[in-house]
Amino acid sequence: MRSTKTAEPWVGQGLGPFGAAVLKPYSRTRFATDGSALLKVYVGIDPEGRRRREATTVQRAALRGISVPTVLATGCGEAGSWTVFRAVHGTPCSVATRRATEDYIGHVVAVSGMLHRPTADATPGPGWAARTGSPASASQFLLDQFSARCRWMPWWAALREALPTIDDHPTVHLHGDLKPEHLLVDGDRLHVVDWEASACGPAVLDYTDVVFHLVRDLLYEDIAPARIPVDLADRLPFCGPVLAWRLLLWLDRRRTQDIDFVTTPDIVRLTAEGQAVSAYKSLAAIVAHLRAAGVPR
């Protein structure tokens, strides 16, 4: 029989006890029963890489003046890849109303101002650590995130030819997942959590991820495409090829058959679009179709 100390190494560090786990696609989280800490166990895609990135990045983000959870302990072993954070409290941002969406985008702009400062030694890739050897271009970094099967898809050539437009963009530090629930409003303070997708690359990657979540999540909450306030997202920098990439990455990580529902004309239209609002409306139409086809959120 495993001992509690072996199976739960955080216990030996005086952390916990923790309550029931909240199950997410790529993590299992548990709050301390006294509310003081959060235990996160990484599962799914590259759990150990995500653990290392998050534990390192939150410390560097704090140096930029961003309020982040303190890492109390982290490790990898029989219990899996895990980190215990000091709990931060606040109300998650929302996109439930137009006003809430406007506030959320304002918070994204504020956080991005602290994040996206040009950094001389930043090269495209996961995490904020400096990379040795010949760095990949920003476009290659994005293409490398797809599973091998995507290279045989009809739309692959169109995406590969369109993405190099971002290679001339400055490389900055990215959060990687600035969706509403990762921004916690606590009075006059804004806490930023969940840094496991942190990376270096063009700033437009963070902004595109924000728009993608805004469109997808509202559609999956039964908001009609015409009622999604895409005009508010016009405050954020835009790039059609990156928008197409983000849509395809989502599908690549759903069920095996889901990526077959998107067409090459869909991708060509998004990559060629030069106007943000019209591109976001096209994205909404595509995602609405995918939802109707049964693609899970």
C-alpha positions as CSV (number, residue, x, y, z in Angstrom):
1,M,0.0,0.0,0.0
2,R,1.3,3.5,-0.9
3,S,1.9,5.8,2.0
4,T,0.2,9.2,2.0
5,K,3.6,10.8,2.1
6,T,4.7,9.1,-1.1
7,A,1.4,9.5,-3.0
8,E,0.9,13.1,-2.0
9,P,4.3,14.7,-1.5
10,W,2.8,18.1,-0.7
11,V,1.6,16.7,2.6
12,G,5.2,16.3,3.7
13,Q,5.6,20.0,3.0
14,G,2.8,21.0,5.3
15,L,0.3,21.7,2.5
16,G,-3.3,20.7,2.5
17,P,-5.5,19.0,3.2
18,F,-7.2,19.5,-0.1
19,G,-10.9,19.0,-1.0
20,A,-12.5,17.2,-3.9
21,A,-10.9,17.6,-7.4
22,V,-12.4,19.7,-10.1
23,L,-11.8,17.9,-13.4
24,K,-10.8,19.8,-16.5
25,P,-9.5,18.5,-19.8
26,Y,-5.9,19.1,-18.9
27,S,-5.8,19.4,-15.1
28,R,-7.2,18.3,-11.8
29,T,-7.5,21.1,-9.3
30,R,-8.2,21.0,-5.6
31,F,-8.6,23.8,-3.1
32,A,-7.2,23.6,0.4
33,T,-10.0,23.1,2.9
34,D,-9.1,26.4,4.6
35,G,-9.1,28.2,1.2
36,S,-5.4,29.1,1.5
37,A,-4.0,27.2,-1.5
38,L,-4.8,25.5,-4.8
39,L,-3.3,22.2,-5.9
40,K,-3.0,21.6,-9.6
41,V,-2.2,18.2,-11.1
42,Y,-1.3,18.4,-14.9
43,V,-2.7,15.8,-17.2
44,G,-3.1,15.2,-20.9
45,I,-0.7,17.1,-23.3
46,D,2.9,17.3,-22.0
47,P,2.0,17.6,-18.3
48,E,5.6,17.9,-17.1
49,G,6.5,20.6,-19.7
50,R,3.4,22.6,-18.7
51,R,4.3,22.3,-15.0
52,R,7.8,23.6,-15.5
53,R,6.6,26.4,-17.7
54,E,3.9,27.6,-15.3
55,A,6.1,27.4,-12.2
56,T,8.9,29.4,-13.9
57,T,6.7,31.9,-15.7
58,V,4.6,33.1,-12.8
59,Q,7.8,34.1,-11.0
60,R,9.0,36.2,-14.0
61,A,5.5,37.7,-14.5
62,A,5.6,39.0,-11.0
63,L,8.7,40.9,-11.8
64,R,6.8,42.7,-14.5
65,G,4.3,44.0,-11.9
66,I,1.6,41.4,-12.7
67,S,-0.3,40.0,-9.7
68,V,0.1,36.2,-9.9
69,P,-0.3,33.3,-7.5
70,T,2.8,32.4,-5.6
71,V,4.2,28.9,-6.1
72,L,4.3,27.2,-2.7
73,A,5.7,23.9,-3.9
74,T,6.0,22.0,-7.2
75,G,7.2,18.6,-8.3
76,C,6.9,15.5,-10.5
77,G,6.8,11.9,-9.3
78,E,4.4,9.2,-8.3
79,A,1.6,11.8,-7.8
80,G,2.2,13.1,-11.3
81,S,3.3,16.6,-12.3
82,W,1.9,19.0,-9.8
83,T,2.1,22.5,-8.3
84,V,0.6,24.1,-5.2
85,F,-0.2,27.8,-5.5
86,R,-1.2,30.3,-2.8
87,A,-4.8,31.1,-3.5
88,V,-5.7,34.4,-5.0
89,H,-9.3,35.7,-4.7
90,G,-11.4,37.7,-7.0
91,T,-14.3,37.6,-9.5
92,P,-13.5,36.1,-12.9
93,C,-14.1,38.3,-15.9
94,S,-17.2,37.6,-17.9
95,V,-18.6,38.0,-21.4
96,A,-22.2,37.6,-20.3
97,T,-23.2,41.1,-21.2
98,R,-21.8,43.8,-23.6
99,R,-20.6,45.8,-20.6
100,A,-18.9,42.8,-19.1
101,T,-17.2,42.0,-22.4
102,E,-16.0,45.6,-22.7
103,D,-14.5,45.4,-19.2
104,Y,-12.9,42.1,-20.0
105,I,-11.2,43.4,-23.1
106,G,-10.0,46.5,-21.1
107,H,-8.4,44.2,-18.6
108,V,-6.7,42.2,-21.5
109,V,-5.3,45.5,-22.9
110,A,-4.0,46.4,-19.4
111,V,-2.3,43.1,-18.8
112,S,-0.9,43.0,-22.3
113,G,0.8,46.4,-21.7
114,M,2.8,44.7,-19.0
115,L,3.4,41.5,-20.8
116,H,4.2,42.5,-24.4
117,R,7.3,44.6,-23.9
118,P,9.9,43.8,-26.5
119,T,12.7,41.6,-25.1
120,A,16.0,41.3,-26.8
121,D,16.7,37.6,-26.1
122,A,13.1,36.3,-26.6
123,T,12.7,33.7,-29.4
124,P,9.6,31.9,-30.5
125,G,8.7,28.8,-28.5
126,P,6.9,27.5,-25.4
127,G,7.6,29.2,-22.1
128,W,9.7,32.3,-21.4
129,A,13.1,30.6,-21.1
130,A,15.8,31.6,-23.6
131,R,16.4,28.9,-26.3
132,T,19.8,27.7,-27.5
133,G,20.6,26.8,-31.1
134,S,18.8,28.0,-34.1
135,P,15.4,29.4,-33.1
136,A,12.3,28.5,-35.0
137,S,10.4,31.2,-36.7
138,A,7.1,32.3,-35.2
139,S,5.2,30.7,-38.0
140,Q,7.0,27.4,-37.6
141,F,6.4,27.5,-33.8
142,L,2.7,27.6,-34.5
143,L,2.7,24.9,-37.2
144,D,4.7,22.6,-34.8
145,Q,1.8,22.6,-32.3
146,F,-0.4,20.6,-34.7
147,S,-0.6,16.8,-34.6
148,A,1.1,15.0,-37.5
149,R,-2.1,14.2,-39.2
150,C,-2.8,17.9,-40.0
151,R,0.0,17.9,-42.5
152,W,-2.1,15.8,-44.8
153,M,-5.2,17.9,-44.5
154,P,-6.4,19.8,-47.6
155,W,-6.1,23.2,-45.9
156,W,-2.5,22.7,-44.6
157,A,-0.8,24.3,-47.6
158,A,-3.0,27.4,-47.4
159,L,-2.2,27.9,-43.7
160,R,1.5,27.2,-44.2
161,E,1.7,29.8,-46.9
162,A,-0.2,32.4,-45.0
163,L,1.4,32.2,-41.6
164,P,4.9,33.6,-42.4
165,T,3.3,37.1,-42.4
166,I,3.8,37.1,-38.7
167,D,7.6,36.3,-38.8
168,D,8.4,40.0,-38.9
169,H,6.4,40.8,-35.8
170,P,8.4,41.5,-32.6
171,T,8.8,38.5,-30.3
172,V,7.3,39.2,-26.8
173,H,6.3,37.3,-23.7
174,L,2.8,35.8,-23.9
175,H,0.4,34.5,-21.3
176,G,-1.1,32.1,-23.9
177,D,-4.6,31.7,-22.5
178,L,-6.1,35.1,-21.5
179,K,-9.7,33.9,-21.4
180,P,-12.1,35.5,-18.9
181,E,-11.8,33.0,-16.1
182,H,-8.1,33.5,-15.9
183,L,-8.5,37.2,-15.1
184,L,-9.7,37.7,-11.5
185,V,-10.9,41.1,-10.4
186,D,-10.3,41.8,-6.7
187,G,-11.4,45.4,-6.0
188,D,-8.8,47.6,-7.7
189,R,-6.4,44.6,-8.3
190,L,-6.4,42.2,-11.2
191,H,-4.9,38.8,-10.7
192,V,-3.8,36.7,-13.7
193,V,-3.8,32.9,-13.2
194,D,-3.1,29.7,-15.3
195,W,0.2,30.4,-17.0
196,E,0.9,26.9,-18.3
197,A,0.4,27.9,-21.9
198,S,3.0,30.8,-21.6
199,A,5.2,31.3,-24.6
200,C,7.2,33.7,-26.6
201,G,5.9,34.9,-30.0
202,P,4.1,37.8,-31.7
203,A,1.7,39.7,-29.4
204,V,-1.2,39.0,-31.8
205,L,-1.2,35.4,-30.5
206,D,-2.6,36.5,-27.1
207,Y,-5.1,38.8,-28.7
208,T,-6.3,36.2,-31.2
209,D,-6.8,33.7,-28.4
210,V,-9.0,36.3,-26.6
211,V,-11.2,36.8,-29.6
212,F,-11.5,33.1,-30.3
213,H,-12.7,32.3,-26.8
214,L,-15.1,35.2,-26.9
215,V,-16.7,34.0,-30.1
216,R,-16.7,30.3,-29.3
217,D,-17.8,30.5,-25.8
218,L,-20.7,32.8,-26.5
219,L,-21.9,30.6,-29.3
220,Y,-21.8,27.6,-27.1
221,E,-23.9,29.5,-24.6
222,D,-26.6,29.8,-27.2
223,I,-25.9,33.4,-28.2
224,A,-26.8,33.9,-31.9
225,P,-23.8,34.8,-34.1
226,A,-25.3,38.2,-35.0
227,R,-25.4,39.1,-31.3
228,I,-21.8,38.5,-30.5
229,P,-20.1,41.9,-29.8
230,V,-17.2,41.4,-32.2
231,D,-16.9,45.1,-32.7
232,L,-15.5,45.4,-29.1
233,A,-12.6,43.2,-30.1
234,D,-11.6,45.7,-32.8
235,R,-9.5,47.3,-30.1
236,L,-7.1,44.3,-30.3
237,P,-4.5,43.8,-33.0
238,F,-5.7,41.4,-35.7
239,C,-4.1,38.8,-38.1
240,G,-6.3,36.6,-40.3
241,P,-3.8,33.7,-40.6
242,V,-3.4,33.5,-36.8
243,L,-7.2,33.5,-36.4
244,A,-7.4,30.5,-38.8
245,W,-4.5,28.8,-37.0
246,R,-6.3,29.2,-33.6
247,L,-9.6,27.7,-35.0
248,L,-7.7,24.7,-36.4
249,L,-5.7,24.1,-33.3
250,W,-9.0,23.9,-31.3
251,L,-10.3,21.3,-33.7
252,D,-7.1,19.3,-33.7
253,R,-7.6,18.8,-30.0
254,R,-11.2,17.7,-30.2
255,R,-12.4,14.3,-31.3
256,T,-10.5,12.7,-34.2
257,Q,-13.2,13.4,-36.8
258,D,-14.0,17.0,-35.8
259,I,-11.3,18.6,-37.9
260,D,-12.9,17.2,-41.0
261,F,-15.9,19.5,-40.6
262,V,-13.9,22.6,-41.5
263,T,-13.3,23.3,-45.2
264,T,-10.3,24.7,-47.2
265,P,-12.4,27.6,-48.4
266,D,-13.2,28.5,-44.7
267,I,-9.5,28.6,-44.0
268,V,-8.5,30.5,-47.2
269,R,-11.2,33.1,-46.4
270,L,-9.9,33.6,-42.8
271,T,-6.3,33.8,-43.8
272,A,-7.0,36.4,-46.6
273,E,-9.3,38.6,-44.5
274,G,-7.8,42.0,-43.7
275,Q,-10.6,43.5,-41.7
276,A,-11.0,42.4,-38.1
277,V,-14.8,42.6,-37.6
278,S,-15.6,40.9,-40.8
279,A,-13.1,38.1,-40.0
280,Y,-14.7,37.7,-36.6
281,K,-18.1,37.4,-38.1
282,S,-16.8,34.7,-40.5
283,L,-15.3,32.9,-37.5
284,A,-18.6,33.0,-35.7
285,A,-20.4,31.5,-38.8
286,I,-17.8,28.7,-39.0
287,V,-18.0,27.9,-35.3
288,A,-21.8,27.9,-35.3
289,H,-21.7,25.4,-38.1
290,L,-19.2,23.2,-36.2
291,R,-21.4,23.4,-33.1
292,A,-24.4,22.3,-35.1
293,A,-22.3,19.4,-36.4
294,G,-21.7,18.2,-32.8
295,V,-18.2,19.4,-32.2
296,P,-17.7,19.6,-28.4
297,R,-16.6,22.8,-26.8
